[in-house]
Amino acid sequence: MSDVWGDEEDNFTYGLDGDDRERPTIVLMGQKRSGKTSIRKVVFNKMSPNETLFVESTAKVTKDRIAASFINFATQEFPGQVCPFEDSLNPQTNFSRCGALLYVIDAQDDYNEICAAIKKMCDYFMRAYNINNKIKFEVFIHKVDGLTDESRAEASLEIYNKVKEDLADMGYDGLLHINFYCTSIYDHSIFEAFSKVVQKLITQLGTLEKLLDIFNSGSNVEKSFLFDVSSKIYIATDTTPVEMATYELCCDMIDVTIDLSAIYGQKMEGQRAFDENSSAVIRLKSDHVLFLRQLNRHLALVCIVRSENFEKQGLIDYNFKCFKEGIEKVFLVQKKMQENP
Ligand SMILES: Nc1nc2c(ncn2[C@@H]2O[C@H](COP(=O)(O)OP(=O)(O)OP(=O)(O)O)[C@@H](O)[C@H]2O)c(=O)[nH]1
């Protein structure tokens, strides 16, 4: 994680809290060299994509806590050569606390390899479903940077049909709901896809989306994202469709703001240059304004608005204050419900 937050676990006033027993895990599986470790490192450890070329093959099951982040999850990676359902690996425990099972398929592999991966995946999905039918099943059709737009669409369709066929053969078609994403660590698609995976594990998602909708309509904002700043995963957005270009702009804004704060920010004794009171505004050539406001140490609201609608700063400030209070209440209610079920 970036050192603007430090690596230590801290007590933030609200968030996706939970002790070790109840923290959900995102399980990563896939054939050897499909890209599991690279995905973890790029999304959660800020490794640059090129550095993943030197990542060594994972030899054993690796569990990682996502610290210094709003997302209080753990990831568990099973190396390609290990069967996650071996008795010695305690599959019952692992899959009962699994929130999402993410299977990575290397789209650059040859057809036979992909078919073998799908066969294995359907078998694993079926076994995991029999342990815990609440698991969200996700497939990353990965390394699509090496494919043209046309072959990307073709490969996705082929994989989708093959999965359906294999599940039907096992009698599980229609029982398992599987989501497919085309991903690459060389662009923002991996962050977008991971955002969608994480969002499904956030029980308050519907309320967060409504709050963002209300904020947008009150402030004439076109699009807004609620970001976990350290991972650049957006934990919610308003209900209008997400355009990749807008999401990329917002991600870039976070990077620019953090970098500028780290270089030029004024650091008081014991404080960070980038903290829960940080904010930033960037005016774009396209007559739009990007603005960022921190909600707490980990969460930031990033919005895009037309320049003419950014004139009433007082209105935006007031709406942001109400929005922030709303978000706090949502998580405090959840916390109270957990404490007094
Ligand atoms: N072109 C491309 N290469 C990628 C991408 N993601 C990962 N790779 C490369 O794929 C190779 C294998 O990645 P790993 O992350 O080690 O794969 P793994 O699934 O963890 O492999 P095991 O630990 O052996 O199970 C590395 O050389 C990465 O640089 C991607 O999105 N595009």
The ligand as a MOL file (V3000), in Angstrom:
LIG
                    3D

  0  0  0     0  0            999 V3000
M  V30 BEGIN CTAB
M  V30 COUNTS 32 34 0 0 0
M  V30 BEGIN ATOM
M  V30 1 N -0.1840 -9.6280 -21.0250 0
M  V30 2 C -0.5460 -9.7860 -19.7490 0
M  V30 3 N 0.2230 -10.5260 -18.9350 0
M  V30 4 C -0.1860 -10.6810 -17.6450 0
M  V30 5 C -1.3750 -10.0930 -17.1600 0
M  V30 6 N -1.5180 -10.4550 -15.8520 0
M  V30 7 C -0.4500 -11.2190 -15.5520 0
M  V30 8 N 0.3600 -11.3670 -16.6250 0
M  V30 9 C 1.6290 -12.1100 -16.6970 0
M  V30 10 O 1.3650 -13.4790 -16.4970 0
M  V30 11 C 2.4730 -14.1160 -15.8850 0
M  V30 12 C 2.0390 -15.0290 -14.7590 0
M  V30 13 O 1.4640 -14.2350 -13.7470 0
M  V30 14 P 1.3090 -14.7470 -12.2330 0
M  V30 15 O 0.6260 -13.6420 -11.5120 0
M  V30 16 O 2.5790 -15.2480 -11.6870 0
M  V30 17 O 0.3030 -15.9770 -12.4150 0
M  V30 18 P -0.2990 -16.9400 -11.3100 0
M  V30 19 O -1.6670 -17.2970 -11.7620 0
M  V30 20 O -0.1910 -16.3110 -9.9510 0
M  V30 21 O 0.6290 -18.2140 -11.4330 0
M  V30 22 P 0.9330 -19.3840 -10.3520 0
M  V30 23 O 1.4680 -18.7030 -9.1260 0
M  V30 24 O 1.9600 -20.2270 -11.0290 0
M  V30 25 O -0.3390 -20.1440 -10.0920 0
M  V30 26 C 3.4180 -12.9930 -15.4350 0
M  V30 27 O 4.5050 -12.9460 -16.3230 0
M  V30 28 C 2.5860 -11.7110 -15.5770 0
M  V30 29 O 3.3610 -10.5800 -15.9490 0
M  V30 30 C -2.1650 -9.3070 -18.0620 0
M  V30 31 O -3.2160 -8.7360 -17.7480 0
M  V30 32 N -1.7010 -9.2050 -19.3510 0
M  V30 END ATOM
M  V30 BEGIN BOND
M  V30 1 1 1 2
M  V30 2 2 2 3
M  V30 3 1 2 32
M  V30 4 1 3 4
M  V30 5 2 4 5
M  V30 6 1 4 8
M  V30 7 1 5 6
M  V30 8 1 5 30
M  V30 9 2 6 7
M  V30 10 1 7 8
M  V30 11 1 8 9
M  V30 12 1 9 10
M  V30 13 1 9 28
M  V30 14 1 10 11
M  V30 15 1 11 12
M  V30 16 1 11 26
M  V30 17 1 12 13
M  V30 18 1 13 14
M  V30 19 2 14 15
M  V30 20 1 14 16
M  V30 21 1 14 17
M  V30 22 1 17 18
M  V30 23 2 18 19
M  V30 24 1 18 20
M  V30 25 1 18 21
M  V30 26 1 21 22
M  V30 27 2 22 23
M  V30 28 1 22 24
M  V30 29 1 22 25
M  V30 30 1 26 27
M  V30 31 1 26 28
M  V30 32 1 28 29
M  V30 33 2 30 31
M  V30 34 1 30 32
M  V30 END BOND
M  V30 END CTAB
M  END
